[in-house]
């Protein structure tokens, strides 16, 4: 039973002639297995089969008897050793010109790729080169690993036999190359440095040469493109010897380019490995500290680094025995909230993480000279993740003095394409706070906060910063008002916790953004404003601005909802009923657009008690009717009683450049953005003219200013 998710090899759109290539599965009754053949066409429809009709989450169906099996059965089979490989296609560089060739798999090639004889050759080669084949166990963090459920017990298991022999060859040759350099009289330090740099290339190869690398038409995506190690049913195996994506020559260029950039730095650097919880230096040693701290368990750093550790240890472990003395990387004092290290108790894991974070910042404060900055790099996309970091910084005796977004994230990374990840990282700058004063929220904090938010939104807006990057950067700047005091209280003496302050900062930022959007679409002197929108519409506009079409985890979505004064769960909430504005699926929330909501007949009409419907409901119903039943639109507009100018303002904001811009905001032209653009471009004929009575139309046509509308109504 094949478990491939999909068999796309190439998808290139072209105005005149596209290039669509996929592997077609064909069931062989005689062999009781699937065979694959390459199909190429000028359009997706011309393929005459659907390349995406594969397994889903490990569940699949036998193409011979049509029996369905679930993921538990697949995992059990895999753990029992009945999991195999099958060659689907071969991708080659074209011998002349640019482009790629796609070849049918051959049976004899498949034998060469997956033969057990390769494993025997690997053991023999490792012994000849003076190293061992990796036998270290794969310690998995259940929070982000899935491969352990499919029988992956050792780090060697993530490689096919051919990949494994290649990795052993490279690692062992690096080790023997060092010995040869020494025998030929190389300076010992120089030989050590060259070998270490070659091992960096080996690390890049390990990230591209495994059975957990996906084929992303038309390149091989790295194994660690995401936060963890999910199971990959259909993987791509690179040729490590050629100068192509992921190969050794390509990795060598990356490392050499990095080394060349280091030579431009006029000062030498000394690198130490140690713990941020107990640094070996005296008080007030450093002029600055820059750190990029972990966020709870969003990354299983040590678990993932074992994949590289086992290869570096074989290539250069004898040159750096102080760093490769252990079988695997140390994990007990790692500052992440790994519940599996606390017997599955997430609360204990979180407490341990928060204590370590504060201890690390306290140690940083001890090491800094008076007035010296600590720069904290942060790229989490919601304010929910800020509370722990801010509390740790504040309680350690720091005051945040500045926050700026700096574009440094790669735009091609998988995380950026699939989520609402920030395009920029936020650099928080803090200094030691020498005073222990208590601040008043109403008289000292709030006025300063409003001033900071207004100035920062205006500045970043003019610089072209938008979306989540703008929101988070402005929230970070607002921390200046909060963290300059050791304690902040309300007028009644109640402590202001960081979580509540961050929520109020976000509200202030979002209100300021709505004001800017209003000016952008209606002008400074406009009669209507987005600031006074009903809560549901306000929530929708701000979600679209901040996160575009991305879905959010439950915690992040709820915090955002609190900042916009709406409820996401329960009866009467935005996720309740057939007219729900938000869809909740497991622990994820996403906005529903007009295509999913507009068919509901009562959407956008006043409630039974006469209260008006949310403006976004009327807009969604309008868009749906415009696309599906345009003749019913005039009647709906009359019955809804919607404020058309206010609705026009919302439509312009949602279709405007502030919500279009940026790689994260790209919305398919066939979806809501297209409908909004069509509506706003034809507003007069679609909305205004269709609701006019005959005499009103005549007045508009002839330019008359007065008409007897009462007589017209009687007619």
ABEGO torsion letter per residue (X at the ends): XBABABABABBBBBAABBBBBBBBBBBBAAAGBBBBBBBBBABAAAAGBBAABBBBGGBBBBAAAGBBBBAAAAAAAAAAGABBBBBABBBBBBABEBEBBBBBBBAAAAAAAABAAAAAAAAAAAAAAGBBBBABBBBBBAAABAAAAAGBABAAAABBAAAAAAAAAAAAAAAAAAAAAAAAGBBAAAAAAAAAAAAAAAAAAAAABBAABBBBOBBBBBABABABBBBBABBBBBBAABBBBGBAAAAAAAAAAAAAAAAABABBBBBBBBBAABBABBBGABABBBBBBBBEAABBAAAAAAAAAAAAAAAAAAABAAAAABABBBAAABBBBBAAAAGGBAAAAAAAAAAAAAAAAAAAAAABBBGBBBBBBBABABAAAAAAAAAAAAAAGBBBABBBBBBABBAABAAAAABABBABBBBBBBBBBABABBBBAAAAAAAAAAAAAAAAAAAAAAAGBBEAAAAAAAAAAAAAAAAABABBBBAAGBBBBAAAAAAAAAAAAAAAAAAAAAAAAAEAABABBAAABBAAAAAAAAAAAAAEABBBBAAAAAAAAAAAGBBABEBGBAABEAABABBBBEABBBBBBAAAAAABAABGBBBAAGBBBBAAAAAAAAAAAAAABAAAAAAAAAAAGBBAAAAAAAAAAAABAAAABEAAABBBAABAAAAAAAAAAAAAAAAAAAABBAAAAAAAAAGBABBBAAAAAAX
